[in-house]
Amino acid sequence: MVFENIPTGYELQFLVDLGIALAAGFVIGAERESRGKPAGISTHCLVIGGAAIFTFLSSMVDPNSSSRIAAQIISGIGFLGAGIILKSEIEKKITNLTTAAAIWFAAAIGMAIGFEYYFLAAVATAFAVGVPRIPHISKLLKKGEEE
């Protein structure tokens, strides 16, 4: 049978991990979409879920390889984030840097979920939603100059 090599007893843990990944991705993605950013709910859910799955699988298949898999997740997501960052030669402006960082941070949340560090994942999710809401110093300075 096809499923005979799959260890049993981990199904519920996997469903819990994926459910938490979905919730974290939804919250972070909704915040990003509310600000009109290019990576929203789907992207964040998939990045967090994917990182959680890779981490979960690596800890199930070979607990000794977890750090090696983690390193690959970090570099792979870095590559994805690099593709999101845009540099305009005409305007001399870089855009989507925070979006790329949010995706990279989302992968870290997924890894925390995959290793069952749920408190860490919850605090990091709140951090990821709160940080983009902090006013930028440059915007505050410009607003002060206009008055």
C-alpha positions as CSV (number, residue, x, y, z in Angstrom):
1,M,0.0,0.0,0.0
2,V,1.1,3.6,-0.7
3,F,0.8,4.8,2.9
4,E,2.5,2.0,4.7
5,N,5.9,3.8,5.2
6,I,4.3,6.9,6.8
7,P,4.6,6.9,10.6
8,T,1.3,7.1,12.3
9,G,0.4,9.1,15.4
10,Y,1.6,12.4,14.1
11,E,-1.4,13.2,12.0
12,L,-3.1,15.3,14.8
13,Q,0.1,17.1,15.5
14,F,0.5,17.9,11.8
15,L,-3.1,19.2,11.6
16,V,-2.6,21.4,14.7
17,D,0.7,22.8,13.2
18,L,-1.0,23.5,9.9
19,G,-4.0,25.1,11.5
20,I,-1.7,27.4,13.6
21,A,0.3,28.2,10.4
22,L,-2.9,29.1,8.6
23,A,-4.1,31.4,11.5
24,A,-0.7,33.2,11.7
25,G,-0.5,33.6,7.9
26,F,-4.0,34.9,7.8
27,V,-3.4,37.5,10.5
28,I,0.0,38.7,9.1
29,G,-1.3,38.6,5.5
30,A,-4.4,40.5,6.3
31,E,-2.3,43.3,7.9
32,R,-0.2,43.4,4.7
33,E,-3.2,43.4,2.4
34,S,-4.8,46.2,4.5
35,R,-1.8,48.4,3.6
36,G,-1.9,47.5,-0.1
37,K,1.3,45.4,0.0
38,P,2.0,42.8,-2.7
39,A,2.3,39.7,-0.5
40,G,-0.9,39.1,1.4
41,I,-2.8,36.3,3.0
42,S,-2.1,33.6,0.5
43,T,1.6,34.3,0.3
44,H,2.0,34.4,4.1
45,C,-0.1,31.3,4.7
46,L,1.9,29.4,2.2
47,V,5.3,30.5,3.4
48,I,4.5,29.8,7.1
49,G,2.8,26.5,6.2
50,G,5.6,25.4,4.0
51,A,8.3,26.2,6.5
52,A,6.2,24.4,9.2
53,I,5.9,21.3,6.9
54,F,9.6,21.3,6.1
55,T,10.5,21.6,9.7
56,F,7.9,19.0,10.8
57,L,9.1,16.5,8.2
58,S,12.8,17.0,9.0
59,S,12.1,16.4,12.7
60,M,10.1,13.3,11.9
61,V,12.4,11.7,9.3
62,D,15.7,12.5,10.9
63,P,15.8,14.5,14.1
64,N,19.6,15.0,13.7
65,S,19.1,16.9,10.4
66,S,16.7,19.6,11.7
67,S,19.4,22.3,11.7
68,R,20.5,21.5,8.2
69,I,16.9,21.7,6.9
70,A,16.4,25.0,8.8
71,A,19.4,26.5,7.1
72,Q,18.0,25.6,3.7
73,I,14.6,27.1,4.5
74,I,16.3,30.4,5.5
75,S,18.3,30.6,2.3
76,G,15.4,29.5,0.1
77,I,13.1,32.1,1.5
78,G,15.8,34.7,1.2
79,F,15.9,33.9,-2.5
80,L,12.1,34.3,-2.7
81,G,12.3,37.6,-0.9
82,A,15.1,38.9,-3.2
83,G,12.8,38.4,-6.1
84,I,10.2,40.7,-4.5
85,I,12.5,43.6,-3.9
86,L,12.4,46.2,-6.7
87,K,14.9,48.9,-7.4
88,S,13.9,51.8,-9.7
89,E,16.8,53.3,-11.5
90,I,14.8,56.3,-12.6
91,E,13.4,57.2,-9.2
92,K,16.3,55.8,-7.3
93,K,13.9,54.1,-4.9
94,I,13.8,50.6,-3.5
95,T,10.4,49.1,-2.8
96,N,9.0,45.9,-1.2
97,L,11.9,45.6,1.2
98,T,9.5,45.3,4.2
99,T,7.4,42.8,2.2
100,A,10.5,40.6,1.6
101,A,11.4,40.9,5.3
102,A,7.9,39.9,6.3
103,I,8.1,36.8,4.1
104,W,11.4,35.9,5.6
105,F,10.0,36.5,9.1
106,A,7.0,34.4,8.2
107,A,9.2,31.4,7.4
108,A,10.8,31.8,10.9
109,I,7.3,31.6,12.4
110,G,6.6,28.5,10.3
111,M,9.8,26.9,11.6
112,A,8.7,27.7,15.2
113,I,5.4,26.0,14.6
114,G,7.1,23.0,13.0
115,F,9.3,22.6,16.1
116,E,6.1,23.1,18.3
117,Y,7.2,26.4,19.8
118,Y,3.7,27.8,19.7
119,F,4.2,30.6,22.2
120,L,7.2,31.8,20.2
121,A,5.1,31.7,17.1
122,A,2.2,33.6,18.6
123,V,4.5,36.4,20.0
124,A,6.3,36.6,16.6
125,T,3.0,36.8,14.8
126,A,1.9,39.7,17.0
127,F,5.3,41.3,16.4
128,A,4.9,40.9,12.6
129,V,1.5,42.5,12.7
130,G,2.6,45.3,15.0
131,V,5.9,46.4,13.6
132,P,4.6,47.6,10.2
133,R,2.1,49.8,12.1
134,I,4.8,51.7,13.9
135,P,5.0,55.2,12.2
136,H,8.2,55.8,10.2
137,I,10.5,58.5,11.5
138,S,10.8,60.0,8.0
139,K,7.1,60.4,7.7
140,L,6.9,62.0,11.2
141,L,9.7,64.4,10.3
142,K,8.0,65.4,7.0
143,K,4.7,65.9,8.8
144,G,6.5,68.1,11.4
145,E,8.1,70.2,8.7
146,E,4.7,70.8,7.0
147,E,3.2,72.3,10.1
